[in-house]
């Protein structure tokens, strides 16, 4: 079996962990921040945040040219600390939340897929995370 490339993206949010956790996991918030750039959007989001629970975020290009469901099953959920899930294709992602001095560091490590360049994947996930930070801080 081929070696899996792991990619980590991270950012610090100027907000307490309870707020960050809520915005990260609430479908009405997810549809607001879950896109890498303004040409994309997330028209729908479902989230059953518990071990064995599923999530599904519909991501689409605003021009209608492309869309896909980003979905997975939760493997580990530790309130305000960790979320690990297995994506539909078997890849794993873990997000850790660490609060310090009223700010929260969010770090996601995920298995790269093999179709796209790892650096491109990192940039895409980082752009979504940066969008999350902007949205969360603006709504704090």
C-alpha positions as CSV (number, residue, x, y, z in Angstrom):
1,X,0.0,0.0,0.0
2,X,1.3,3.5,-0.9
3,X,2.5,5.8,1.8
4,X,-0.3,8.3,2.8
5,X,0.7,11.9,2.6
6,X,-0.5,13.8,5.6
7,X,-1.2,17.6,5.3
8,X,-1.8,20.0,8.2
9,X,-3.4,23.4,8.0
10,X,-3.9,25.6,11.0
11,X,-5.0,29.0,12.1
12,X,-5.7,30.9,15.4
13,X,-9.1,32.4,16.0
14,X,-9.5,35.4,18.3
15,X,-12.4,33.7,20.1
16,X,-12.8,31.3,23.0
17,X,-12.9,27.6,22.2
18,X,-16.6,27.1,23.0
19,X,-17.6,29.7,20.4
20,X,-15.1,28.3,17.8
21,X,-16.5,24.8,18.4
22,X,-20.1,25.9,17.9
23,X,-19.4,27.8,14.7
24,X,-17.3,24.9,13.3
25,X,-20.2,22.4,13.9
26,X,-23.4,24.3,13.4
27,X,-24.9,23.8,9.9
28,X,-26.3,27.3,9.7
29,X,-22.8,28.6,10.3
30,X,-21.0,26.0,8.1
31,X,-23.0,27.2,5.0
32,X,-21.6,30.7,5.7
33,X,-17.9,29.9,5.9
34,X,-17.3,26.6,4.1
35,X,-15.8,27.7,0.8
36,X,-12.2,28.3,-0.4
37,X,-13.1,31.4,-2.4
38,X,-16.1,33.6,-3.4
39,X,-16.8,31.6,-6.5
40,X,-17.8,28.6,-4.3
41,X,-20.5,28.1,-1.8
42,X,-22.1,25.5,0.5
43,X,-25.8,25.5,-0.2
44,X,-26.6,22.8,2.4
45,X,-25.0,21.2,5.5
46,X,-26.1,18.3,7.7
47,X,-24.1,17.4,10.9
48,X,-24.7,14.7,13.5
49,X,-21.8,15.4,15.8
50,X,-21.3,12.1,17.7
51,X,-19.2,9.0,17.3
52,X,-20.8,7.1,14.4
53,X,-22.7,10.2,13.3
54,X,-22.4,11.6,9.8
55,X,-21.9,14.9,8.2
56,X,-22.6,16.1,4.7
57,X,-21.7,19.5,3.2
58,X,-22.8,20.2,-0.4
59,X,-20.1,22.3,-2.1
60,X,-20.8,23.9,-5.4
61,X,-19.3,26.4,-7.8
62,X,-21.6,29.4,-7.9
63,X,-21.8,29.2,-11.7
64,X,-23.2,25.7,-11.4
65,X,-20.3,24.2,-13.3
66,X,-19.3,21.7,-10.6
67,X,-20.4,20.4,-7.2
68,X,-19.8,17.6,-4.8
69,X,-20.8,16.3,-1.4
70,X,-18.0,16.4,1.2
71,X,-19.1,13.8,3.8
72,X,-17.8,11.5,6.4
73,X,-18.5,9.6,9.6
74,X,-17.2,10.7,13.0
75,X,-14.7,8.4,14.6
76,X,-13.9,10.5,17.7
77,X,-15.6,13.6,19.2
78,X,-14.2,15.2,22.3
79,X,-16.1,18.4,23.2
80,X,-14.0,21.5,22.5
81,X,-10.9,19.4,21.9
82,X,-10.9,17.0,19.0
83,X,-12.9,15.8,16.0
84,X,-11.8,12.9,13.9
85,X,-13.7,11.6,10.9
86,X,-13.4,9.2,8.1
87,X,-14.2,10.6,4.7
88,X,-16.3,8.6,2.1
89,X,-13.1,7.5,0.3
90,X,-11.6,6.2,3.6
91,X,-9.2,9.1,4.2
92,X,-9.0,10.3,7.8
93,X,-9.0,13.9,9.1
94,X,-8.4,15.1,12.7
95,X,-9.1,18.7,13.9
96,X,-7.7,19.7,17.3
97,X,-8.9,22.8,19.1
98,X,-6.6,24.4,21.7
99,X,-7.5,27.5,23.7
100,X,-4.9,29.8,25.1
101,X,-5.5,33.3,26.5
102,X,-9.0,33.6,25.0
103,X,-7.8,32.6,21.5
104,X,-8.3,29.2,19.9
105,X,-5.8,27.4,17.6
106,X,-7.5,25.1,15.1
107,X,-5.3,22.5,13.4
108,X,-6.6,20.0,10.9
109,X,-4.4,17.1,9.7
110,X,-5.8,15.1,6.8
111,X,-4.8,12.3,4.5
112,X,-4.1,13.8,1.0
113,X,-6.0,12.3,-1.9
114,X,-4.0,11.1,-4.9
115,X,-5.8,13.0,-7.7
116,X,-4.6,16.5,-6.9
117,X,-1.2,18.0,-6.0
118,X,-0.8,18.0,-2.2
119,X,0.2,21.7,-2.2
120,X,-3.0,22.5,-4.0
121,X,-5.0,20.5,-1.5
122,X,-3.2,22.3,1.4
123,X,-4.0,25.7,-0.1
124,X,-7.7,24.8,-0.6
125,X,-8.1,23.5,3.0
126,X,-6.2,26.5,4.3
127,X,-8.4,28.9,2.4
128,X,-11.5,27.3,3.9
129,X,-9.9,27.5,7.4
130,X,-9.0,31.2,6.8
131,X,-12.6,31.9,5.7
132,X,-13.8,30.2,8.9
133,X,-11.5,32.5,11.0
134,X,-12.8,35.6,9.3
135,X,-16.5,34.5,9.7
136,X,-16.0,33.5,13.4
137,X,-14.2,36.7,14.4
138,X,-16.8,38.9,12.5
139,X,-19.6,37.1,14.4
140,X,-18.0,36.9,17.8
